[in-house]
Structure formats: C-alpha cells, structure tokens
Amino acid sequence: MSNVGIVIVSHSPLVAEGTADMVRQMVGDEVPLAWCGGNGHGGLGTSVEAIMGAIDKAWSEAGVAILVDLGGAETNSEMAVEMIGEPRAQKIIVCNAPIVEGAVMAATEASGGASLREVVATAHELSPS
C-alpha cells in the first residue's frame, strides 16, 4: 500500500483498540493500521516487542507515523524504531499528539496520499501550545 501507515501505542489495550476502531471507521482500509497496548500480564504498559510488531503490520514504503499516549509509550516507541534500524527507521516518526484526535486526523490525511511529514504535521497541529 502506498499510503502512510499509522500505529497507535497506548498504555491501555482498550484505548489503543478503540482508537484503531475509530480510525478504521473513518478511513476504511485506505491506510495500513496497527495498534498495541498493555503489558504482557494484562495490565497497563507498553512493550517494545509489541510496538515493533505493530510497525511491521502497518508498514508502508511511504512511512509510518506512531501515535503515543504517554511518555513511556513514546520512549518504548523510540527504542523500537532504533531496534528496527536503517533503512526503515528513517521512514518512521513517533508523534506525540492527542492520541485519539491525532490518529483520526493523521489517518484521514494519510488516506488522501499525504507524505509522512504532512501526516505528522497534521497530528501535531492538535497538540496544545
């Protein structure tokens, strides 16, 4: 698929899944989409391995925008990108924007064929100043 992929990373698997459901209802299958959340024991948290798997699932040669909810999700997402390594890492951007609104707006932008930088900029526009 040529559209930018979207990955949703939340400490809560329910938040991640619900956000992904909203994105899918808004843009259909036009955008590669994956989500992950929670720790391996059913509690709150994030996992570098799960994030790497989500990136693989949503991979697009146009790039992948990762939307995160809290600092730990951002840190683990950055670690996942480092572990994926080049050349793919240069096509992945961790985006710290409001997770639900950011994911929906980023996916909407991606579904129209926007570049990775445009998709991330759209999500960042929603961040408080």
Phi, psi and omega in degrees: 000142185266351179279152177302138177273155179237131174241133179250123181238117178230155173292338180253123177297329180291321177295314180299313181294318179296319177296316178298322177298317178298316179300312183298321179292330181280320187242359180064220183261018183288342186232130173299131188220137173211159180216157173205154179186158180086165176263177183291353183251011178089002180262188178285146178151182176223160183227127178303317181296318179294323178295317178300319177296321179293320177299315178300318182294322183264008187302139174216143176296342176283346179116176181223131172257128179254120177261130185237156181263318184223173184306319180295324177293322178293313180299313180293327177293318177298321177296319179298317179297317177300318182290329177294321175075177180281151008271350185293327184303328180289351179253018180234130178233129174275126188243113180265085180228168176307124194295315183287303181298318180298316180295317180296313182291321178297316180293322178298316178296316180298323182295339177270005177090014180296156178286167178302315180298320178293320179298313181293319179299322178297315178296318182294334178300337182275350181289142176296145181282000000 
